[in-house]
Structures are given as C-alpha cells and as structure tokens.
Amino acid sequence: MKMEINQKIKARPPWQAIASLVLGIISILAMVSILSIHASPTRWLFIGWLFAIVGFIFGIMGLKYARNQLAIAGIVLSVIGFVANVYLYYILWRIGQQ
C-alpha cells in the first residue's frame, strides 16, 4: 500500500519545476525588455525580481518533490535573472547619479 502511494506521488507532473523554468525565463525577458523597449525600467526590474524569486522558490519545491532537470534549469535561470536584474538596476542607478 505504501509503495502505491509513493508511486502516485512520483507520477505527478512536476508543475513546480515547469513553473520555475517559465518564471526564470520571464525574469530574464523582463530585463531584456528594458533594453529593447524604452519602458519604465524600475517597474520591469521589480517584475523581474518578483518572477525570479518566485521561480527560485518553485524550483526548490520541484527539487524537493521530484528531482529532475527542469527544476535545476529553473533555479539556474531564476538566479541568472535575479542577478542580471540587480546588476542592470545598479547600472541604471549609476547613470542616473551622473
């Protein structure tokens, strides 16, 4: 009986890992959108930060429930998106200081 429950848990689709991957991609696209269109940079950077943080959390949850490569890719993309957004915010802040 216990083995059947474990198999059902592992058979669930890894929605946390997929969500992490999608949110990591969106966080990077939010940063790229600042560079390509002249939108409000602060708003897009905060959106990028939000998606990166939520994507990182979902990636950790995806690793916890089902170790797969989608969760790892989501975590990596979320971290890259967060760091890139913070770096771009710093650059824009330095430009505004001059």
C-alpha positions in Angstrom: 0.0 0.0 0.0 2.8 2.4 0.9 4.6 1.7 -2.3 1.5 2.6 -4.3 1.3 5.9 -2.6 5.0 6.7 -3.3 4.4 5.7 -7.0 1.4 8.1 -7.2 3.4 10.9 -5.7 6.3 10.4 -8.2 3.8 10.0 -11.1 2.5 13.6 -10.6 3.6 16.0 -13.2 6.4 18.3 -11.9 4.4 21.5 -12.2 6.7 23.3 -9.7 9.7 22.6 -11.9 7.9 23.7 -15.1 6.7 26.9 -13.3 10.2 27.6 -12.1 11.6 27.3 -15.6 8.9 29.6 -17.1 9.3 32.2 -14.3 13.1 32.1 -14.8 12.7 32.8 -18.5 10.2 35.6 -17.8 12.6 37.2 -15.3 15.3 37.3 -18.0 12.8 38.6 -20.6 11.8 41.4 -18.2 15.4 42.6 -18.1 15.8 42.3 -21.9 12.5 44.2 -22.4 14.1 47.2 -20.7 17.0 47.2 -23.1 14.8 46.7 -26.2 11.9 49.0 -25.5 12.0 52.2 -23.6 9.6 51.2 -20.9 9.7 52.2 -17.2 12.8 50.5 -16.1 12.0 50.4 -12.4 8.7 48.6 -12.9 10.2 46.0 -15.2 13.1 45.4 -12.9 10.8 44.8 -9.9 8.7 42.4 -12.0 11.9 40.6 -13.0 12.9 40.3 -9.3 9.5 39.1 -8.3 9.4 36.4 -11.1 13.0 35.3 -10.2 12.3 34.9 -6.5 9.0 33.0 -7.1 10.8 30.9 -9.8 13.6 30.1 -7.3 11.1 29.0 -4.7 9.2 26.8 -7.2 12.5 25.3 -8.3 13.4 24.4 -4.7 9.9 22.8 -4.3 10.4 21.0 -7.6 13.7 19.5 -6.4 12.1 18.5 -3.1 9.2 16.6 -4.7 10.8 15.2 -7.9 14.4 15.6 -8.7 14.5 16.5 -12.4 16.5 18.7 -14.7 13.6 21.1 -15.2 13.8 22.2 -11.6 17.6 22.7 -11.8 17.2 24.7 -15.0 14.5 26.8 -13.4 16.7 27.5 -10.4 19.7 28.5 -12.6 17.6 30.7 -14.8 15.9 32.4 -11.8 19.3 33.1 -10.2 20.7 34.5 -13.5 17.6 36.6 -14.0 17.7 38.0 -10.4 21.5 38.8 -10.6 21.1 40.3 -14.1 18.2 42.5 -13.0 20.1 43.7 -9.9 23.1 44.5 -12.0 21.1 46.4 -14.5 19.3 48.3 -11.7 22.8 49.2 -10.4 23.9 50.4 -13.8 20.8 52.5 -14.3 21.2 53.9 -10.8 24.8 54.9 -11.6 23.8 56.5 -14.8 21.1 58.5 -13.0 23.7 59.7 -10.5 25.8 61.4 -13.2 
